[in-house]
Amino acid sequence: MFPAIQTRPSLRYAQRGIVLLVCLSLGLHWAVIQGIAWTGMLVSFAKEGTMIEAVQKTFDGQHGCALCAKVKEGRAADEKQPQEAGQVIKKLDAVLVTLMALVAPAGEEMFFAVVREQGVKRNEMPEMPPPRRGQA
């Protein structure tokens, strides 16, 4: 329906890089790593027992794997790091962008002569069709 917006590859890479940096600054990388750890745990626990038991063991917090421990340490280190250094914790604020309104350039004005003609009025009746032969 709508044509695809063509962007330059460098612009596309820059946009993806900005999204990646925002995700890293929000700590979403720990969520991704934790999801990978849970997936691995679920698969390994499902091999040993039923699926319900595997889900219970994965998410109960008592059967954590080595990767879960690393994620927990990493999150704790990220939370303590700005406070230990005495830095002010900065919040990620939305970037305010002024909206631009695109205005089409003014075109040339075109003037047309107004034609006020009336059609020719006819008072005559149209001709009658010719008689048909053989219909009597």
N, CA and C of each residue as an Amber inpcrd file, in Angstrom:
protein
   408
   0.8330000  -1.1710000   0.0000000   0.0000000   0.0000000   0.0000000
   0.8810000   1.2400000   0.0000000   1.7400000   1.3770000   1.0060000
   2.6270000   2.5140000   1.0830000   4.0130000   2.0900000   0.6320000
   4.7090000   2.9440000  -0.0800000   6.0690000   2.5650000  -0.4770000
   6.9870000   2.5330000   0.7460000   7.9330000   1.6380000   0.7080000
   8.8790000   1.5070000   1.8210000   9.7710000   2.7320000   1.8750000
  10.0560000   3.1770000   3.0710000  10.9130000   4.3400000   3.2450000
  12.3530000   3.8950000   3.0440000  13.0130000   4.4940000   2.1070000
  14.3900000   4.1420000   1.8130000  15.3120000   4.9820000   2.6990000
  16.1260000   4.3190000   3.4980000  17.0880000   5.0270000   4.3290000
  18.4780000   4.6090000   3.9300000  19.4150000   5.4740000   4.1830000
  20.7980000   5.1450000   3.8960000  21.2920000   4.1350000   4.9230000
  22.1750000   3.2370000   4.5140000  22.6750000   2.2270000   5.4650000
  23.3620000   2.8460000   6.6780000  24.0850000   3.9370000   6.5040000
  24.7750000   4.5430000   7.6430000  23.7700000   5.0910000   8.6590000
  22.6600000   5.6220000   8.1980000  21.6200000   6.1140000   9.1000000
  20.9730000   4.9570000   9.8500000  20.7410000   3.8670000   9.1400000
  20.1380000   2.6890000   9.7590000  21.0680000   2.1190000  10.8320000
  22.3680000   2.0520000  10.5600000  23.3230000   1.5520000  11.5590000
  23.4020000   2.4910000  12.7580000  23.3340000   3.7650000  12.5180000
  23.3670000   4.7360000  13.6120000  22.1320000   4.5840000  14.4990000
  20.9730000   4.3920000  13.9020000  19.7500000   4.2040000  14.6760000
  19.8250000   2.9320000  15.5140000  20.3150000   1.8570000  14.9180000
  20.4440000   0.6030000  15.6650000  21.4650000   0.7390000  16.7880000
  22.5280000   1.4700000  16.5310000  23.5310000   1.6890000  17.5720000
  22.9690000   2.4760000  18.7440000  22.1620000   3.4750000  18.4640000
  21.5480000   4.2750000  19.5270000  20.5870000   3.4160000  20.3460000
  19.8050000   2.5850000  19.6720000  18.8850000   1.6930000  20.3930000
  19.6740000   0.7290000  21.2770000  20.7820000   0.2040000  20.7580000
  21.6110000  -0.7060000  21.5420000  22.1950000  -0.0130000  22.7710000
  22.6720000   1.2210000  22.6050000  23.2300000   1.9580000  23.7390000
  22.1680000   2.2680000  24.7950000  20.9720000   2.6050000  24.3690000
  19.8980000   2.8660000  25.3240000  19.5480000   1.5880000  26.0880000
  19.4850000   0.4550000  25.3730000  19.1970000  -0.8280000  26.0360000
  20.2820000  -1.1680000  27.0520000  21.5400000  -0.9450000  26.7000000
  22.6280000  -1.2190000  27.6350000  22.5780000  -0.2850000  28.8370000
  22.2420000   0.9730000  28.6060000  22.2010000   1.9150000  29.7240000
  21.0410000   1.6120000  30.6780000  19.9790000   1.0070000  30.1760000
  18.8470000   0.6420000  31.0260000  19.0590000  -0.6980000  31.7340000
  20.1100000  -1.4090000  31.3790000  20.3850000  -2.6940000  32.0070000
  19.6240000  -3.8480000  31.3930000  19.1680000  -3.6940000  30.1820000
  18.4040000  -4.7610000  29.5440000  19.2840000  -5.9430000  29.1460000
  20.5890000  -5.7420000  29.0910000  21.4660000  -6.8600000  28.7510000
  21.4160000  -7.9380000  29.8340000  21.2180000  -7.5290000  31.0960000
  21.0970000  -8.5150000  32.1600000  19.8210000  -9.3340000  32.0070000
  18.7610000  -8.7060000  31.5470000  17.5050000  -9.4320000  31.3260000
  17.6640000 -10.4480000  30.2010000  18.3960000 -10.0910000  29.1560000
  18.6240000 -11.0230000  28.0500000  19.4440000 -12.2190000  28.5300000
  20.5190000 -11.9380000  29.2880000  21.3650000 -13.0230000  29.7920000
  20.5740000 -13.9060000  30.7600000  19.7380000 -13.3090000  31.5900000
  18.9150000 -14.0840000  32.5170000  17.9360000 -14.9640000  31.7510000
  17.3650000 -14.4470000  30.6760000  16.4640000 -15.2540000  29.8440000
  17.1750000 -16.4440000  29.2240000  18.4120000 -16.2360000  28.7920000
  19.2010000 -17.3380000  28.2440000  19.4660000 -18.3840000  29.3290000
  19.7900000 -17.9220000  30.5340000  20.0460000 -18.8470000  31.6380000
  18.7870000 -19.6550000  31.9630000  17.6390000 -18.9870000  32.0370000
  16.3930000 -19.6890000  32.3330000  16.0650000 -20.7220000  31.2560000
  16.3150000 -20.3750000  30.0010000  16.0510000 -21.3190000  28.9140000
  16.9110000 -22.5670000  29.0640000  18.1910000 -22.3630000  29.3370000
  19.0830000 -23.5080000  29.5330000  18.6730000 -24.3590000  30.7200000
  18.2850000 -23.7120000  31.8090000  17.8460000 -24.4500000  32.9940000
  16.5710000 -25.2360000  32.7090000  15.6420000 -24.6290000  31.9980000
  14.3860000 -25.2920000  31.6810000  14.6330000 -26.5380000  30.8380000
  15.5100000 -26.4270000  29.8590000  15.8170000 -27.5780000  29.0070000
  16.4810000 -28.6880000  29.8200000  17.4520000 -28.3270000  30.6490000
  18.1540000 -29.3620000  31.4240000  17.2360000 -30.0120000  32.4730000
  16.3790000 -29.2230000  33.1110000  15.4520000 -29.7970000  34.0870000
  14.3700000 -30.6460000  33.4180000  13.9720000 -30.2860000  32.1860000
  12.9500000 -31.0510000  31.4690000  13.4880000 -32.4210000  31.0670000
  14.7910000 -32.5470000  30.8810000  15.3820000 -33.8490000  30.5540000
  15.3240000 -34.7850000  31.7590000  15.3830000 -34.2260000  32.9570000
  15.4110000 -35.0290000  34.1780000  14.0190000 -35.4200000  34.6700000
  13.0140000 -34.6080000  34.3980000  11.6780000 -34.8810000  34.9220000
  10.6060000 -34.3590000  34.0000000   9.4380000 -34.0830000  34.5810000
   8.3220000 -33.5780000  33.7890000   8.4930000 -32.0810000  33.5200000
   7.6910000 -31.5810000  32.6130000   7.7750000 -30.1670000  32.2380000
   7.3260000 -29.2790000  33.3980000   6.3260000 -29.6910000  34.1370000
   5.8390000 -28.8970000  35.2710000   6.9270000 -28.7840000  36.3410000
   7.6000000 -29.8940000  36.6180000   8.7060000 -29.8610000  37.5850000
   9.8430000 -28.9800000  37.0880000  10.1000000 -29.0120000  35.7880000
  11.1710000 -28.2080000  35.2080000  10.8710000 -26.7180000  35.3640000
   9.6170000 -26.3490000  35.1290000   9.2410000 -24.9310000  35.2700000
   9.3330000 -24.5080000  36.7330000   8.8920000 -25.3600000  37.6330000
   8.9600000 -25.0320000  39.0620000  10.4060000 -24.8770000  39.5270000
  11.2910000 -25.7940000  39.1260000  12.6940000 -25.7190000  39.5310000
  13.3880000 -24.5080000  38.9120000  13.0020000 -24.1600000  37.6820000
  13.6510000 -23.0340000  36.9960000  13.3580000 -21.7230000  37.6960000
  12.1240000 -21.5230000  38.1180000  11.7280000 -20.2090000  38.6250000
  11.5530000 -20.1320000  40.1410000  11.9270000 -21.1640000  40.8890000
  11.7530000 -21.0850000  42.3350000  12.8890000 -20.3300000  43.0360000
  14.0070000 -20.1290000  42.3740000  15.1100000 -19.3800000  42.9650000
  16.0620000 -20.2160000  43.7970000  15.7580000 -21.4740000  44.0060000
  16.6120000 -22.3390000  44.8100000  17.5510000 -23.1860000  43.9660000
  17.2560000 -23.3610000  42.6910000  18.0440000 -24.2150000  41.8120000
  18.7440000 -23.3830000  40.7400000  19.3530000 -22.2850000  41.1230000
  20.0060000 -21.4000000  40.1580000  21.2600000 -22.0220000  39.5640000
  21.5790000 -21.6180000  38.3650000  22.7810000 -22.1140000  37.6910000
  23.9110000 -21.1040000  37.8620000  25.0780000 -21.4150000  37.2850000
  26.2360000 -20.5240000  37.3880000  25.9760000 -19.1950000  36.6720000
  25.2720000 -19.2580000  35.5550000  24.9800000 -18.0330000  34.8050000
  24.0270000 -17.1310000  35.5870000  23.0900000 -17.7260000  36.3230000
  22.1890000 -16.9300000  37.1660000  22.9740000 -16.2040000  38.2610000
  23.9720000 -16.8850000  38.8240000  24.7990000 -16.2550000  39.8590000
  25.5900000 -15.0880000  39.2820000  26.1020000 -15.2400000  38.0580000
  26.8560000 -14.1490000  37.4110000  25.9390000 -12.9560000  37.1290000
  24.7280000 -13.2240000  36.7180000  23.7750000 -12.1380000  36.4550000
  23.4660000 -11.4020000  37.7470000  23.2750000 -12.1440000  38.8260000
  22.9800000 -11.5230000  40.1200000  24.1430000 -10.6480000  40.5720000
  25.3780000 -11.1440000  40.4190000  26.5600000 -10.3480000  40.7750000
  26.6860000  -9.1080000  39.8900000  26.4320000  -9.2790000  38.6090000
  26.5360000  -8.1510000  37.6800000  25.5240000  -7.0580000  37.9700000
  24.2930000  -7.4630000  38.2640000  23.2690000  -6.4670000  38.6070000
  23.6240000  -5.7320000  39.8950000  24.1200000  -6.4800000  40.8640000
  24.5060000  -5.8440000  42.1250000  25.6640000  -4.8760000  41.9070000
  26.6230000  -5.2530000  41.0720000  27.7580000  -4.3750000  40.7870000
  27.3040000  -3.1080000  40.0600000  26.3620000  -3.2650000  39.1400000
  25.8510000  -2.0930000  38.4180000  25.1110000  -1.1410000  39.3440000
  24.3910000  -1.6780000  40.3160000  23.6430000  -0.8220000  41.2330000
  24.5720000  -0.1230000  42.2250000  25.6510000  -0.7780000  42.6480000
  26.5560000  -0.2040000  43.6390000  27.5770000   0.7430000  43.0250000
  27.9160000   0.5610000  41.7900000  28.9970000   1.3220000  41.1600000
  28.8120000   2.8330000  41.2310000  27.6910000   3.4230000  40.8440000
  27.5790000   4.8880000  40.9210000  27.6010000   5.3960000  42.3680000
  27.0750000   4.6360000  43.3140000  27.0420000   5.0900000  44.6960000
  28.4260000   5.0390000  45.3300000  29.2370000   4.0340000  44.9930000
  30.5750000   3.9210000  45.5560000  31.4770000   5.0370000  45.0660000
  31.3360000   5.4060000  43.8320000  32.1920000   6.4350000  43.2520000
  31.7430000   7.8290000  43.6570000  30.6200000   7.9350000  44.3510000
  30.1280000   9.2400000  44.7740000  29.5260000  10.0390000  43.6320000
  29.2190000   9.3830000  42.5730000  28.6370000  10.0670000  41.4220000
  27.1440000  10.2480000  41.6390000  26.6310000  11.2370000  40.9940000
  25.2010000  11.4800000  41.0510000  24.5280000  10.5220000  40.0760000
  23.5110000   9.8550000  40.5570000  22.7820000   8.9290000  39.6880000
  21.9440000   9.7580000  38.7230000  22.1750000   9.5160000  37.4660000
  21.4610000  10.2690000  36.4360000  20.3350000   9.4160000  35.8900000
  19.2490000  10.0480000  35.6820000  18.1040000   9.3600000  35.1060000
  18.1440000   9.5510000  33.6000000  17.6220000   8.5830000  32.9360000
  17.5250000   8.6820000  31.4890000  16.2510000   9.4480000  31.1680000
  16.4220000  10.6590000  30.7250000  15.2700000  11.4750000  30.3730000
  15.0160000  11.3690000  28.8830000  13.7840000  11.5210000  28.5450000
  13.4270000  11.4820000  27.1380000  14.0100000  12.7020000  26.4350000
  14.4440000  12.4970000  25.2510000  15.0050000  13.5830000  24.4670000
  13.8420000  14.3360000  23.8290000  13.8040000  15.6070000  24.1100000
  12.7330000  16.4220000  23.5540000  13.1660000  16.9480000  22.1980000
  12.3590000  16.7160000  21.2450000  12.6700000  17.1160000  19.8830000
  11.5710000  18.0520000  19.4100000  11.9690000  19.1480000  18.7940000
  10.9560000  20.0410000  18.2500000  10.3870000  19.4150000  16.9860000
   9.0900000  19.5170000  16.8590000   8.4390000  18.9650000  15.6900000
   8.5540000  19.9440000  14.5360000   8.8490000  19.4110000  13.3870000
   8.9370000  20.2430000  12.1900000   7.6880000  20.0320000  11.3500000
   7.1930000  21.1030000  10.8480000   6.0570000  21.0110000   9.9400000
   6.5670000  21.2710000   8.5340000   6.3380000  20.3360000   7.6590000
   6.7520000  20.4990000   6.2760000   5.6800000  21.2680000   5.5280000
   6.0810000  22.3580000   4.9270000   5.1550000  23.1950000   4.1940000
   5.5460000  23.1480000   2.7270000   4.5790000  22.8840000   1.8890000
   4.8480000  22.8230000   0.4580000   5.1730000  24.2260000  -0.0500000
   6.1030000  24.3250000  -0.9920000   6.4320000  25.6460000  -1.5190000
   5.2460000  26.2400000  -2.2770000   5.1650000  27.5450000  -2.2400000
   4.0610000  28.2310000  -2.9060000   4.2150000  28.0700000  -4.4140000
   3.1660000  27.6690000  -5.0390000   3.1930000  27.4940000  -6.4940000
   2.7430000  28.7600000  -7.2000000   2.8470000  28.7430000  -8.5010000
   2.4020000  29.9020000  -9.2720000   0.8810000  29.9100000  -9.3170000
   0.3330000  31.1010000  -9.2470000  -1.1150000  31.2090000  -9.3310000
  -1.5150000  31.1680000 -10.7980000  -2.5470000  30.4120000 -11.0670000
  -3.0030000  30.2910000 -12.4500000  -4.4210000  30.8450000 -12.5310000
  -4.6300000  31.6480000 -13.5110000  -5.9450000  32.2300000 -13.7160000
  -6.5240000  31.6860000 -15.0020000  -7.7950000  31.3980000 -14.9730000
  -8.4830000  30.8930000 -16.1490000  -9.6150000  31.8450000 -16.4860000
  -9.8320000  31.9990000 -17.7780000 -10.9400000  32.8390000 -18.2280000
 -12.2500000  32.0960000 -17.9450000 -13.2090000  32.8010000 -17.3960000
 -14.4900000  32.1970000 -17.0820000 -15.3320000  32.1930000 -18.3520000
 -15.7590000  31.0190000 -18.7200000 -16.5710000  30.8900000 -19.9320000
 -18.0270000  30.7880000 -19.4940000 -18.8370000  31.7360000 -19.9940000
 -20.2520000  31.7400000 -19.6320000 -21.0920000  31.5930000 -20.8900000
 -21.0530000  30.4580000 -21.4490000 -21.8780000  30.1920000 -22.6310000
 -23.0280000  29.2960000 -22.2220000 -24.1100000  29.4850000 -22.9040000
 -25.2480000  28.6260000 -22.6570000 -25.4540000  27.7570000 -23.8750000
 -25.9530000  26.6050000 -23.6130000 -26.2300000  25.7120000 -24.7290000
 -27.3810000  26.2430000 -25.5850000 -27.4190000  25.8100000 -26.8000000
 -28.4760000  26.2370000 -27.7250000 -29.7750000  25.5470000 -27.3370000
 -30.8240000  26.3470000 -27.2040000 -32.1230000  25.7870000 -26.8520000
 -32.8780000  25.4740000 -28.1330000 -33.4660000  24.3120000 -28.1540000
 -34.2120000  23.8930000 -29.3370000 -35.6630000  23.6500000 -28.9380000
 -36.5560000  24.1040000 -29.7770000 -37.9740000  23.9190000 -29.5030000
 -38.5840000  22.8140000 -30.3450000 -37.8470000  22.2940000 -31.3050000
 -38.4250000  21.2740000 -32.1670000 -38.4080000  19.9320000 -31.4700000
 -39.4010000  19.1370000 -31.8210000 -39.4760000  17.7810000 -31.3030000
 -38.5520000  16.9050000 -32.1440000 -37.9890000  15.8750000 -31.5300000
 -37.1470000  14.9870000 -32.3340000 -37.9860000  14.2400000 -33.3680000
 -37.3520000  13.8070000 -34.4310000 -38.0720000  13.1340000 -35.5070000
 -38.5990000  11.7850000 -35.0020000 -39.7190000  11.4140000 -35.5850000
 -40.3190000  10.1280000 -35.2610000 -39.5120000   9.0670000 -35.9980000
 -39.3920000   7.8960000 -35.3920000 -38.6610000   6.8310000 -36.0890000
 -39.4230000   6.3880000 -37.3400000 -38.7110000   5.9190000 -38.3280000
 -39.4090000   5.4960000 -39.5640000 -40.3130000   4.2810000 -39.2900000
 -41.3690000   4.1390000 -40.0510000 -42.2580000   2.9890000 -39.8490000
 -41.5340000   1.6930000 -40.1620000 -41.8930000   0.6860000 -39.4280000
 -41.2350000  -0.5980000 -39.6590000 -42.0640000  -1.3930000 -40.6530000
 -41.3970000  -2.0070000 -41.5570000 -42.0870000  -2.7660000 -42.6100000
 -42.4410000  -4.1560000 -42.0970000 -43.4810000  -4.6500000 -42.5060000
 -43.8920000  -6.0180000 -42.2020000 -44.6100000  -6.1400000 -40.8630000
 -44.8940000  -5.0840000 -40.2200000 -45.6000000  -5.1930000 -38.9510000
 -46.9790000  -4.5430000 -39.0900000 -47.8640000  -5.2210000 -39.5940000
 -49.1820000  -4.6240000 -39.7450000 -50.2390000  -5.4190000 -39.0650000
